Each structure stands twice: as C-alpha cells, then as structure tokens.
C-alpha cells in the first residue's frame, strides 16, 4: 500500500497543503493566503480546517515547511521578518488534535530534501537548492545529510551583500541578494516600467516573450548568478537546483543565471551542474512530507 503524508509549505504570500505519496507524487493540493503581519488566529483556524479535509487513515504524519530561523526544539519560528505574525506559534501543539506525528522543517531545506530523494539528481553527492520567491536562500545536503547549524539553516544566505547601498530588504540589509532577486524587486522593476503587476504576472509575460518582462527576469537572473558565484566557493556543490515560484520563469531565468554564474566564478567553483527543479513551486510540500518515508526512498 502506498504510504502518504501531508506536506505544508508556509510561504510569504501563500500556504500550500498537499497529500504526498512515498514516491514524491502529489495526490491533492490546496492553497490559502498566508497571514504575515496581522493577527494570525483566522489564518491558523483556516489552516486547521484545510488539514481536516485532507486527513484520512493513509496519512502517516504532517510535515511543515516554516520560514525563518526555527526554535531549538523545532516547534516554532523564532525569527522571520517576512512573516512576523507567525513567530512564536507552537505548530506541533496546534496540530496535536490530529494525533499524528508532526515534523517542522526550515523552508529552505525542504526543496533540497525533495530534490535529493525524488528529483532528477537523486542522491547527488553535494546537492544545493536555491529557493527564489518572497525571500531567497539556499539548502544543502552533502553526503546524504542536511547541513544545519543555525536555526535549522546553513545561515541566512539570501542576505549576502551584492550591491552596497542598494535596496533594503525586510531584515534591514542593504543591497543583499534577497532585496535584488526576490519577488518584491521583480514588482519594483515592473513599476519602473509603469506596470502595476504582481511578480507571477511578470513571469507569465516573460514566458510569453514580452520584451519588458524578459528584461526584468534577465536582470534578476544576473543578480542570481552573482549570488550563486559567491556561495559556490564556500559550499562547493556538485549540483545547484533552482526552486521556488520565480524558478517558474524557466529557461529564461536559468540561461542568464548560468551565464553570469560561470562568468564570475572561477572554474574550480563552477564545475557543478545548474538546473531547474522538476517540481517548480511544489518542491516545498513534497520535501515537507518526505521525512515520513524518505529513509527507504533511495532504495526503491
């Protein structure tokens, strides 16, 4: 019998919930808006109701991908400037009512887990994922084990400074990768083009070949390539996978990112493979559910 778990990916804009099989396949997926700065009560009630709809006897557990630094007991978020309303909430206690194991994981790690167990480069030696959405950051699995040394992260890599005195991110960093690459800057660049649109609309327009949108995605990709060229000498990945909502821009993003990455990084640090996630924006829910069956997955 196929084992299943619920994966929940709390993003800066939306929260995704899915039933995921032990083969990494999504059986059902739901979405609700994420509360970022308002009273979270209504959001949490909505979240619980959505979980109730997905629960059945086949569910082995509930995995949650949470943004920011996690508490030492891995029950709550202790810091995240993008979703301050959710800081300090004990998600394990919140979901006790379902009488299932609950696993809280940092949201930059879950795409890495999804790619390592179910992706094109399954079992890669030194796998890094770059998650690009409302925020920016990286996860890393060297030799089959998540690297995790501060708040369940490899550090807040999205805040490497790329353009001193550039735009400021929500954490107060000036000209960091997140300020230049994440969706808020895509929308700022669109506004400069006299277009009041959301980031996903820019991405859609770029994929349709609209020149103004392609130019924005390529500008973002140039910064992304620089950011990765800064990270690669530190972590020496064998593979880098682009994940998250912005990665839905596809080859337009990947091509420019790879060109800039290899232009800036020395040859010893850019030997790795750079590819798009096969899961797109769904890697988070898959990776969140994976701990309930991942140990045996590589043997299948």
PAZAPA-4460 file (N, C-alpha, C; in steps of 0.05 Angstrom, whole numbers, plus 32768, in hexadecimal, padded with zeros to 4 digits):
% residues 300
    n_x    n_y    n_z   ca_x   ca_y   ca_z    c_x    c_y    c_z   seq   type   mol
   8011   7FE8   8000   8000   8000   8000   8011   8019   8000     1      X     A
   800B   802C   7FEF   801A   8045   7FEE   8016   8055   8008     2      X     A
   802D   805D   8014   802C   806E   802B   8029   808B   8023     3      X     A
   801C   809B   8034   8017   80B7   802D   801B   80C8   8046     4      X     A
   8022   80E1   8042   8025   80F4   8057   801B   810F   804D     5      X     A
   8014   8121   805F   800C   813C   8058   8024   814E   805A     6      X     A
   8029   815C   8044   803F   8170   8044   8032   818C   8043     7      X     A
   803C   819E   8054   8033   81BA   8056   804A   81CC   8051     8      X     A
   8048   81DE   803E   805D   81F1   8038   8053   820D   803D     9      X     A
   805D   821A   8053   8054   8235   805B   8065   8249   804D    10      X     A
   805A   8255   8038   8069   8269   8029   8062   8285   8032    11      X     A
   8071   8299   8028   806C   82B5   8030   8052   82C0   8025    12      X     A
   8047   82B3   8010   802E   82BD   8004   8018   82A8   8008    13      X     A
   801E   828F   8001   800B   8279   8003   8016   8261   8013    14      X     A
   8003   8252   801E   800A   8239   802B   7FFE   8222   801A    15      X     A
   800F   820F   8013   8005   81F8   8003   8003   81E0   8016    16      X     A
   7FEF   81D0   8012   7FEB   81B7   8021   7FE7   81A1   800C    17      X     A
   7FF4   818A   8010   7FF1   8174   7FFC   7FF2   8159   8009    18      X     A
   7FE4   8146   7FFE   7FE9   812A   8004   7FFE   8120   7FF1    19      X     A
   8014   8115   7FFC   802B   810C   7FEC   8030   80EF   7FF1    20      X     A
   8035   80E0   7FDB   803A   80C3   7FDE   8058   80BE   7FE4    21      X     A
   805E   80A5   7FEB   807A   809F   7FF0   808B   809D   7FD7    22      X     A
   807F   80A2   7FC0   808F   80A5   7FA7   8092   80C3   7FA0    23      X     A
   808A   80D5   7FB1   808D   80F1   7FAC   8078   80FD   7F9A    24      X     A
   8062   80EE   7F97   804C   80F8   7F85   8037   8106   7F96    25      X     A
   802D   811D   7F8B   8018   812C   7F99   7FFD   8120   7F90    26      X     A
   7FEE   8117   7FA4   7FD3   810C   7F9F   7FBD   8121   7F9F    27      X     A
   7FC1   8136   7FB0   7FAD   814B   7FB2   7FBC   8163   7FBE    28      X     A
   7FB5   817B   7FB5   7FC2   8193   7FBF   7FAD   81AA   7FC3    29      X     A
   7FB1   81B9   7FD8   7F9F   81CF   7FDF   7FB1   81E7   7FE5    30      X     A
   7FA6   81FF   7FE2   7FB5   8218   7FE8   7FA4   822B   7FF8    31      X     A
   7FB1   823A   800A   7FA3   824F   8019   7FB6   8266   801D    32      X     A
   7FAD   827F   801F   7FBE   8296   8023   7FCC   8294   803F    33      X     A
   7FE6   829C   803F   7FF5   829C   8058   7FF1   82B7   8066    34      X     A
   7FEC   82B6   8080   7FEC   82CE   8090   8009   82D5   8097    35      X     A
   8011   82ED   8091   802D   82F5   8096   8030   8308   80AE    36      X     A
   801F   831C   80B0   8022   8330   80C5   8009   8334   80D6    37      X     A
   7FF2   832A   80CE   7FD9   832D   80DD   7FD6   8317   80F2    38      X     A
   7FC2   8319   8102   7FBB   8305   8116   7FB9   82EA   8108    39      X     A
   7FC8   82D6   8110   7FC8   82BC   8101   7FB1   82A9   8107    40      X     A
   7F9F   82B1   811A   7F8A   829E   8123   7F7A   8293   810C    41      X     A
   7F70   82A5   80FB   7F5F   829C   80E4   7F6E   828A   80D1    42      X     A
   7F87   8291   80CC   7F98   8281   80BA   7F9C   8265   80C6    43      X     A
   7FA2   8263   80E0   7FA7   8249   80EC   7F8E   8238   80EC    44      X     A
   7F77   8244   80F1   7F5E   8236   80F0   7F59   822B   80D4    45      X     A
   7F5E   823B   80C0   7F5B   8233   80A4   7F6E   821C   809E    46      X     A
   7F87   821E   80A7   7F9B   8209   80A3   7F91   81EE   80AE    47      X     A
   7F87   81EF   80C7   7F7D   81D6   80D4   7F66   81CB   80C4    48      X     A
   7F54   81DC   80BB   7F3D   81D2   80AC   7F45   81C4   8092    49      X     A
   7F5A   81D0   8085   7F64   81C4   806C   7F71   81A9   8071    50      X     A
   7F7F   81A6   8088   7F8C   818D   808F   7F76   8178   8094    51      X     A
   7F61   8180   80A2   7F4B   816D   80A8   7F40   8161   808E    52      X     A
   7F3F   8171   8079   7F34   8167   805F   7F46   8152   8053    53      X     A
   7F60   8153   8059   7F74   8141   804D   7F79   8128   805D    54      X     A
   7F72   8128   8076   7F78   8112   8088   7F68   80F9   8081    55      X     A
   7F75   80E2   807F   7F68   80C8   807E   7F7A   80B3   808A    56      X     A
   7F73   809A   808A   7F82   8085   8097   7F9D   807F   808A    57      X     A
   7FA1   8089   8071   7FBA   8084   8064   7FD1   8097   806B    58      X     A
   7FCA   80AC   807A   7FDD   80C2   8080   7FF0   80B9   8097    59      X     A
   800A   80B9   8092   801E   80B1   80A6   8027   80C7   80B8    60      X     A
   8024   80E0   80AF   802D   80F7   80BF   8028   8111   80B0    61      X     A
   802E   8127   80BE   802B   8142   80B2   8046   8150   80B3    62      X     A
   8050   8157   809C   806A   8166   809B   8064   8183   8094    63      X     A
   8072   8195   80A1   806E   81B2   809D   8089   81BF   8095    64      X     A
   8089   81CD   807F   80A0   81DD   8077   809B   81FA   8081    65      X     A
   80AB   8203   8094   80A6   821D   80A1   80BD   8230   809A    66      X     A
   80B7   8249   8094   80CB   825C   808C   80DA   8268   80A4    67      X     A
   80F3   8270   80A0   8103   827D   80B4   8113   826A   80C5    68      X     A
   811E   8274   80DB   812D   8263   80EE   8119   8255   8100    69      X     A
   811D   823B   8104   810C   822B   8115   8117   822B   8131    70      X     A
   8105   8225   8145   810D   8223   8160   811E   8209   8164    71      X     A
   812D   8208   8179   813E   81F0   817E   812E   81D6   8181    72      X     A
   8116   81D8   818B   8105   81C0   818E   80F5   81BA   8174    73      X     A
   80F9   81CA   815F   80EC   81C5   8145   80CE   81C3   8147    74      X     A
   80C3   81D6   8157   80A6   81D7   8159   809B   81F2   814F    75      X     A
   80AC   8206   814B   80A2   8220   8144   80B7   8230   8134    76      X     A
   80AF   8246   8129   80C1   8259   811B   80CA   826D   8131    77      X     A
   80E4   8271   8133   80EE   8284   8147   80F5   829F   813A    78      X     A
   80F9   82A0   8120   80FE   82BA   8112   80F8   82B7   80F5    79      X     A
   80E9   82CA   80EA   80E5   82CC   80CD   80D9   82E7   80C7    80      X     A
   80E7   82F9   80BA   80DC   8314   80B5   80C6   8314   80A0    81      X     A
   80C3   82FF   8090   80AF   82FE   807B   8093   82F5   8086    82      X     A
   8093   82E6   809B   807A   82DC   80A7   807A   82E0   80C5    83      X     A
   807D   82F8   80D0   8080   82FC   80EC   8068   82F3   80FC    84      X     A
   8050   82F2   80F0   8038   82EA   80FF   8039   82CD   8107    85      X     A
   804A   82BD   80FA   804B   82A0   8100   8062   8299   8113    86      X     A
   8072   82AC   811B   8088   82A7   812D   807E   829F   8148    87      X     A
   8089   8289   8153   8082   8280   816E   806A   826D   8170    88      X     A
   805C   8268   815A   8046   8255   815B   8050   8239   815C    89      X     A
   8046   8229   816F   804E   820D   8172   803C   81FD   815F    90      X     A
   8048   81F6   8148   8038   81E8   8134   8033   81CB   813C    91      X     A
   8045   81BF   814B   8041   81A3   8154   8029   81A2   8166    92      X     A
   8028   81B4   817A   8010   81B4   818B   7FF7   81BB   817C    93      X     A
   7FF8   81CD   8169   7FE1   81D5   8159   7FD5   81BC   814B    94      X     A
   7FE6   81A9   8143   7FDC   8193   8133   7FDA   8179   8143    95      X     A
   7FDD   817B   815E   7FDA   8164   8170   7FBF   8156   816C    96      X     A
   7FAB   8166   8165   7F90   815B   8163   7F8D   8145   814F    97      X     A
   7FA0   8143   813C   7F9E   812F   8127   7FAB   8114   812F    98      X     A
   7FB9   8114   8146   7FC5   80FB   8150   7FD7   80EE   813C    99      X     A
   7FE7   80FF   812F   7FFA   80F5   811B   8015   8102   8121   100      X     A
   802C   80F5   8119   8046   8102   811C   8047   811B   810C   101      X     A
   8053   8130   8117   8056   814A   8109   8074   8150   8107   102      X     A
   807E   8156   80EF   809A   815D   80EC   809C   8179   80E0   103      X     A
   80AA   818B   80EF   80AE   81A6   80E5   80CA   81A9   80D9   104      X     A
   80CB   81B2   80C1   80E5   81B5   80B3   80E7   81D1   80A8   105      X     A
   80FF   81DB   80A6   8104   81F5   809B   80FE   81F5   807D   106      X     A
   80F1   820A   8073   80E7   8209   8058   80FC   820A   8042   107      X     A
   8114   8211   8048   812A   820F   8034   8135   81F3   8031   108      X     A
   8130   81E3   8046   813A   81C7   8045   8128   81B5   8036   109      X     A
   810D   81BA   8036   80FB   81A7   802B   80FD   81A3   800C   110      X     A
   8103   81B8   7FFC   8108   81B2   7FE0   8120   81A1   7FDC   111      X     A
   8134   81A5   7FED   814D   8195   7FEB   8146   8177   7FF0   112      X     A
   8136   8172   8005   812E   8157   800B   811E   814B   7FF4   113      X     A
   810B   815B   7FE8   80FB   8151   7FD2   810D   814A   7FBA   114      X     A
   8120   815B   7FB4   8132   8155   7F9D   8144   813E   7FA3   115      X     A
   814E   813B   7FBB   8161   8126   7FC2   8153   810A   7FC0   116      X     A
   813A   8108   7FC9   812D   80EF   7FC9   811C   80E9   7FB0   117      X     A
   8112   80FD   7FA3   8100   80F9   7F8D   8107   8107   7F73   118      X     A
   811C   8117   7F73   8122   8128   7F5B   8133   811B   7F46   119      X     A
   813A   812A   7F32   814A   8120   7F1C   8165   8117   7F25   120      X     A
   8170   8124   7F3A   818B   811E   7F43   818A   8110   7F5E   121      X     A
   8177   80FE   7F60   8172   80EE   7F79   818C   80E2   7F84   122      X     A
   8191   80E8   7F9E   81A9   80DC   7FAB   81C3   80EA   7FA3   123      X     A
   81C2   8103   7F98   81DA   8111   7F90   81ED   8115   7FA8   124      X     A
   8207   8117   7FA2   821B   8118   7FB7   8219   8131   7FC8   125      X     A
   8216   8148   7FBC   8216   8161   7FCB   8201   8173   7FBD   126      X     A
   81E8   816F   7FC5   81D1   817B   7FB8   81C9   8195   7FC6   127      X     A
   81C8   81AB   7FB6   81BF   81C4   7FC1   81A6   81CD   7FB1   128      X     A
   8192   81D8   7FC0   817B   81E4   7FB2   817B   8202   7FB9   129      X     A
   8173   8212   7FA6   816F   822F   7FA9   8151   8234   7FA7   130      X     A
   8145   823D   7FBC   8128   8242   7FBC   8123   8260   7FB8   131      X     A
   8114   8267   7FA3   8110   8282   7F9C   80F2   8288   7F9B   132      X     A
   80E9   8298   7FAE   80CD   829F   7FB0   80CA   82BA   7FBE   133      X     A
   80B9   82BC   7FD2   80B7   82D4   7FE2   80D1   82DA   7FF0   134      X     A
   80E0   82C5   7FF7   80FB   82C6   8002   810E   82B8   7FF0   135      X     A
   8127   82B5   7FFA   813C   82A8   7FEB   814E   8299   7FFE   136      X     A
   8156   8281   7FF7   8168   8273   8008   8170   8258   7FFC   137      X     A
   8182   8249   800A   818C   8230   8000   818A   821A   8015   138      X     A
   8187   8202   800B   8189   81EA   801C   819F   81D8   8010   139      X     A
   81AA   81C6   8021   81C1   81B7   8018   81C2   819C   8025   140      X     A
   81C5   8187   8014   81C8   816B   801E   81E3   8161   8014   141      X     A
   81F7   8160   8025   8210   8153   801E   8210   8136   8029   142      X     A
   8216   8123   8018   8219   8107   8021   8200   80FD   802F   143      X     A
   81E9   8104   8025   81D0   80F8   802E   81C4   8103   8047   144      X     A
   81CF   8119   8052   81C4   8124   806B   81C2   8142   8069   145      X     A
   81AA   814D   8071   81A7   816A   8070   81BB   8178   8081   146      X     A
   81C7   818D   8076   81D9   819E   8086   81C7   81B2   8094   147      X     A
   81CB   81B4   80AF   81B8   81C3   80BF   81C7   81CB   80D8   148      X     A
   81CE   81E5   80DA   81DE   81ED   80F1   81D5   8206   80FF   149      X     A
   81C0   8213   80F5   81B6   822B   8103   8199   822F   80FC   150      X     A
   8187   822C   8110   816B   822F   810B   8160   821C   80F6   151      X     A
   816C   8204   80F4   8166   81F0   80E0   816C   81F9   80C3   152      X     A
   8180   820A   80C0   8189   8214   80A6   81A7   8211   80A3   153      X     A
   81B0   8217   808B   81CD   821A   8086   81D6   8237   8089   154      X     A
   81C5   8247   8096   81C9   8263   8098   81B6   8272   8086   155      X     A
   81B1   828B   808A   819E   829A   807A   81AC   82A4   8060   156      X     A
   81B1   8291   804E   81C1   8296   8037   81B5   82AB   8024   157      X     A
   819B   82AF   8025   818F   82C3   8013   8198   82DF   8019   158      X     A
   81A6   82E3   8030   81AD   82FF   8037   81CB   8305   8033   159      X     A
   81D7   82F5   8021   81F2   82FD   8018   81EF   8317   8008   160      X     A
   8200   832A   800D   81FF   8344   8001   820A   8343   7FE4   161      X     A
   81FA   834B   7FD1   8202   834B   7FB5   8205   8367   7FAA   162      X     A
   81F6   8379   7FB4   81F7   8395   7FAA   81F6   83A8   7FC2   163      X     A
   820D   83AF   7FCD   820E   83C1   7FE5   81FD   83DA   7FDF   164      X     A
   81ED   83E2   7FF3   81DB   83F9   7FF1   81C4   83F4   7FDD   165      X     A
   81BF   83DB   7FD6   81A9   83D4   7FC5   818F   83D4   7FD5   166      X     A
   8179   83C9   7FCA   815F   83C9   7FD8   8161   83B9   7FF2   167      X     A
   8150   83BF   8005   8151   83B3   801F   813C   839D   8021   168      X     A
   8144   8386   802D   8131   8370   8030   8122   8373   804B   169      X     A
   810F   8361   8051   80FF   8363   8069   8110   835F   8082   170      X     A
   8127   8352   807F   8139   834E   8097   814B   8365   809C   171      X     A
   814A   8379   808A   815B   8391   808E   8176   8390   8080   172      X     A
   817A   837C   806E   8194   837A   8060   8192   838B   8046   173      X     A
   81A8   8398   8040   81A9   83AA   8029   81B6   839D   8011   174      X     A
   81A6   839A   7FFB   81B1   838F   7FE3   81B8   8371   7FE4   175      X     A
   81A9   8362   7FF5   81AF   8346   7FF7   81A1   8336   7FE1   176      X     A
   81A7   831D   7FDF   819B   830C   7FCA   817D   830C   7FCB   177      X     A
   8171   830A   7FE3   8154   830A   7FE6   8148   8324   7FDC   178      X     A
   8154   833A   7FE2   8149   8354   7FD9   814A   8357   7FBB   179      X     A
   815D   834A   7FAE   8161   834D   7F91   8154   8337   7F80   180      X     A
   814F   8320   7F8C   8147   8309   7F7C   812A   8300   7F82   181      X     A
   8121   8303   7F9B   8107   82F8   7FA2   80EF   8308   7F96   182      X     A
   80D7   82FE   7F99   80C0   8309   7F8B   80BB   8327   7F90   183      X     A
   80C0   8332   7FA8   80BB   834F   7FAB   80CB   8360   7F97   184      X     A
   80E4   8357   7F90   80F3   8367   7F7D   80E9   8363   7F61   185      X     A
   80DF   834C   7F5B   80D3   8348   7F40   80BC   835B   7F3D   186      X     A
   80AC   835F   7F52   8095   8371   7F50   809E   838E   7F50   187      X     A
   80B4   8395   7F5E   80BF   83B0   7F5C   80C9   83B6   7F40   188      X     A
   80D6   83A3   7F34   80E1   83A7   7F19   80C9   83AA   7F05   189      X     A
   80B4   839B   7F09   809C   839E   7EF8   8090   83BA   7EFB   190      X     A
   8090   83C4   7F14   8084   83DE   7F19   8094   83F4   7F0A   191      X     A
   80AF   83F0   7F09   80C0   8403   7EFA   80B9   8403   7EDC   192      X     A
   80AD   83EC   7ED3   80A4   83EA   7EB8   8087   83F2   7EB5   193      X     A
   807D   8401   7ECA   8061   840A   7ECA   804D   83F4   7EC9   194      X     A
   8053   83DD   7ED6   8041   83C7   7ED7   803D   83BE   7EF4   195      X     A
   8024   83C1   7EFD   801D   83BA   7F18   8013   839D   7F18   196      X     A
   8026   838B   7F19   801F   836E   7F16   802E   835E   7F2C   197      X     A
   8024   8346   7F31   8031   8334   7F44   8048   8325   7F36   198      X     A
   8059   831A   7F47   8071   830C   7F3C   8069   82F5   7F29   199      X     A
   8054   82E6   7F31   804C   82CF   7F20   8042   82D9   7F04   200      X     A
   8037   82F1   7F03   802F   82FC   7EE9   8047   8303   7ED8   201      X     A
   805C   830D   7EE5   8075   8313   7ED6   8080   82F9   7ECB   202      X     A
   8080   82E4   7EDC   808B   82CA   7ED3   807B   82BF   7EBC   203      X     A
   8061   82C0   7EBE   8050   82B7   7EA8   8055   82C6   7E8E   204      X     A
   8057   82E1   7E91   805D   82F2   7E79   8078   82EB   7E6D   205      X     A
   808C   82E6   7E7E   80A6   82DF   7E74   80A5   82C4   7E64   206      X     A
   8096   82B1   7E6E   8094   8297   7E61   8085   829A   7E46   207      X     A
   8074   82AF   7E45   8066   82B4   7E2B   8078   82C4   7E18   208      X     A
   808F   82CC   7E21   80A2   82DA   7E10   809F   82F8   7E0F   209      X     A
   8090   8304   7E22   808D   8321   7E23   80A7   832E   7E2C   210      X     A
   80B2   833F   7E1C   80CD   8349   7E1F   80D2   8356   7E3A   211      X     A
   80BF   8367   7E43   80C2   8375   7E5D   80C5   8361   7E74   212      X     A
   80B6   834B   7E73   80B7   8337   7E88   80D1   8326   7E86   213      X     A
   80D8   831F   7E6E   80F1   8310   7E6A   8109   831F   7E76   214      X     A
   8109   8339   7E71   811E   834B   7E7A   8120   834A   7E99   215      X     A
   8109   834B   7EA6   8108   834A   7EC4   8113   832F   7ECE   216      X     A
   8109   8319   7EC2   8112   82FF   7ECB   8130   82FB   7EC6   217      X     A
   813A   8305   7EB1   8157   8303   7EAB   8167   8314   7EBE   218      X     A
   815D   832B   7EC6   816B   833B   7EDA   816C   832D   7EF5   219      X     A
   8155   8321   7EFD   8154   8311   7F16   8168   82F9   7F14   220      X     A
   8168   82EC   7EFD   8179   82D5   7EF9   8197   82DD   7EFA   221      X     A
   819E   82F5   7EF1   81BA   82FE   7EF3   81C3   8300   7F10   222      X     A
   81B1   830B   7F21   81B7   830C   7F3E   81B8   82F0   7F4A   223      X     A
   81A6   82DF   7F41   81A5   82C4   7F4B   81C0   82B5   7F45   224      X     A
   81CA   82B9   7F2C   81E3   82AD   7F25   81FA   82B7   7F36   225      X     A
   81FA   82D1   7F3C   820F   82DC   7F4E   820D   82D1   7F6A   226      X     A
   81F4   82CE   7F74   81F0   82C3   7F8F   81FB   82A6   7F90   227      X     A
   81F4   8296   7F7C   81FD   827B   7F7C   821B   8278   7F79   228      X     A
   8227   828B   7F69   8244   828B   7F67   8252   8292   7F81   229      X     A
   8244   82A1   7F92   824E   82A7   7FAD   824C   828F   7FC0   230      X     A
   8236   8280   7FBD   8232   8269   7FCF   8243   8251   7FC7   231      X     A
   8247   824C   7FAE   8253   8234   7FA4   826F   822E   7FB0   232      X     A
   8281   8242   7FB2   829B   823C   7FBE   829A   8234   7FDB   233      X     A
   8284   823B   7FE9   8281   8234   8005   8277   8217   8008   234      X     A
   8263   8210   7FF8   8256   81F6   7FFC   825F   81E1   7FE7   235      X     A
   826A   81E9   7FD1   8274   81D7   7FBD   825F   81C2   7FB4   236      X     A
   8248   81CA   7FAC   8233   81B7   7FA4   823A   81A8   7F8B   237      X     A
   8230   818F   7F89   8232   8180   7F70   821B   8187   7F5D   238      X     A
   8204   818F   7F69   81EC   8196   7F5A   81DF   81AE   7F68   239      X     A
   81D4   81C1   7F58   81C4   81D7   7F62   81A9   81D6   7F53   240      X     A
   8194   81D4   7F63   8179   81D3   7F57   816A   81ED   7F5E   241      X     A
   815E   81FA   7F4A   814F   8212   7F4E   8132   820A   7F54   242      X     A
   8128   8213   7F6B   810D   820C   7F74   80FD   8225   7F7B   243      X     A
   80E3   8221   7F82   80D3   8237   7F8B   80C3   8243   7F74   244      X     A
   80B1   8256   7F7B   809F   8262   7F68   80AD   8270   7F51   245      X     A
   80C3   827E   7F57   80D1   828D   7F42   80DE   827A   7F2E   246      X     A
   80E6   8262   7F37   80F1   824E   7F25   80DD   8245   7F0F   247      X     A
   80C4   824B   7F14   80B0   8245   7EFF   80B5   8254   7EE5   248      X     A
   80C6   8268   7EE6   80CD   8277   7ECE   80DD   8265   7EBA   249      X     A
   80E7   824F   7EC4   80F2   823A   7EB3   810D   8242   7EA7   250      X     A
   8111   823B   7E8E   812B   823D   7E80   8134   825A   7E7E   251      X     A
   8121   826D   7E7D   8129   8289   7E7B   813A   8290   7E94   252      X     A
   8130   8287   7EAB   813F   828B   7EC4   8158   827B   7EC5   253      X     A
   8156   8261   7EBF   816D   824F   7EC2   8184   8257   7EB0   254      X     A
   817F   825D   7E97   8194   8263   7E84   81A5   827B   7E8C   255      X     A
   8197   8291   7E93   81A5   82A9   7E9B   81B4   82A4   7EB6   256      X     A
   81A7   8296   7EC8   81B4   8290   7EE2   81CD   8280   7EDE   257      X     A
   81CC   826B   7ECE   81E4   825B   7EC9   81FA   826A   7EBB   258      X     A
   81F3   827B   7EA8   8207   828B   7E9A   8216   829D   7EAD   259      X     A
   8207   82AB   7EBE   8213   82BD   7ED1   8223   82AE   7EE7   260      X     A
   8218   8298   7EF0   8226   8287   7F03   8241   827E   7EF9   261      X     A
   8243   8275   7EE0   825C   826C   7ED6   826F   8282   7ECE   262      X     A
   8264   829A   7EC7   8274   82B1   7EC2   8283   82BA   7EDB   263      X     A
   8276   82BA   7EF1   8280   82C6   7F0A   8290   82B2   7F1B   264      X     A
   8288   8299   7F1B   8295   8285   7F2C   82AD   8278   7F1F   265      X     A
   82C2   8273   7F2F   82D9   8265   7F24   82D2   8249   7F1B   266      X     A
   82E1   823D   7F09   82DA   8223   7EFD   82D8   820D   7F12   267      X     A
   82E8   820E   7F27   82E7   81F9   7F3C   82CD   81FA   7F4B   268      X     A
   82C0   8212   7F4C   82A8   8215   7F5C   828E   8214   7F4B   269      X     A
   8291   8211   7F31   8279   8211   7F20   8278   81F7   7F0F   270      X     A
   8284   81E2   7F19   8283   81C8   7F0B   8268   81BA   7F0E   271      X     A
   8258   81C4   7F21   823F   81B7   7F27   822A   81BA   7F11   272      X     A
   8216   81A9   7F12   81FF   81AA   7F00   81EB   81BD   7F0B   273      X     A
   81E0   81CF   7EFB   81CB   81E2   7F03   81B2   81DC   7EF3   274      X     A
   819C   81D6   7F01   8183   81CE   7EF4   816B   81D9   7F02   275      X     A
   8154   81D7   7EF4   813A   81DE   7F00   812E   81C7   7F0E   276      X     A
   8120   81CC   7F23   8112   81B7   7F32   80FC   81AB   7F20   277      X     A
   80F9   8191   7F21   80E3   8184   7F13   80C8   8189   7F21   278      X     A
   80C9   8193   7F3A   80B1   8196   7F49   80A6   81B2   7F49   279      X     A
   80B6   81C6   7F3F   80AD   81E1   7F3F   80A7   81EB   7F5B   280      X     A
   8090   81F9   7F5E   8089   8203   7F78   807D   81EF   7F8B   281      X     A
   807D   81D5   7F84   8071   81C0   7F95   8087   81B0   7FA4   282      X     A
   80A0   81B8   7FA0   80B5   81A9   7FAE   80B2   81AB   7FCC   283      X     A
   80A7   81C1   7FD7   80A5   81C5   7FF3   8092   81B1   8001   284      X     A
   807B   81AC   7FF5   8068   8199   8001   8072   817C   7FFF   285      X     A
   8080   8176   7FEA   808C   815B   7FE6   80A1   8156   7FFB   286      X     A
   80B3   816A   7FFE   80C9   8167   8012   80BF   8167   802E   287      X     A
   80AA   8176   8034   809E   8177   804F   8093   815C   8057   288      X     A
   8087   814E   8044   807C   8133   8049   8091   811D   804A   289      X     A
   80A7   8121   803D   80BB   810C   8039   80C6   80FE   8052   290      X     A
   80C9   810C   8069   80D5   80FF   8080   80C5   80E6   808A   291      X     A
   80AC   80E4   8082   809C   80CD   808B   80A1   80B4   807A   292      X     A
   80B0   80B7   8064   80B7   809E   8055   80D1   80A0   8046   293      X     A
   80E1   80B6   804A   80F9   80BA   803B   810F   80A6   803F   294      X     A
   8111   809A   8057   8127   8088   805D   8129   8071   804A   295      X     A
   8112   8067   8041   8113   804F   8030   8110   8057   8012   296      X     A
   810D   8071   800C   8107   8079   7FF1   811E   8073   7FDE   297      X     A
   8136   8078   7FE6   814D   8075   7FD4   8151   8058   7FCC   298      X     A
   8146   8045   7FDC   8149   8029   7FD6   8135   801E   7FC2   299      X     A
   8122   802F   7FBB   810D   8026   7FA9   8116   8024   7F8C   300      X     A
***
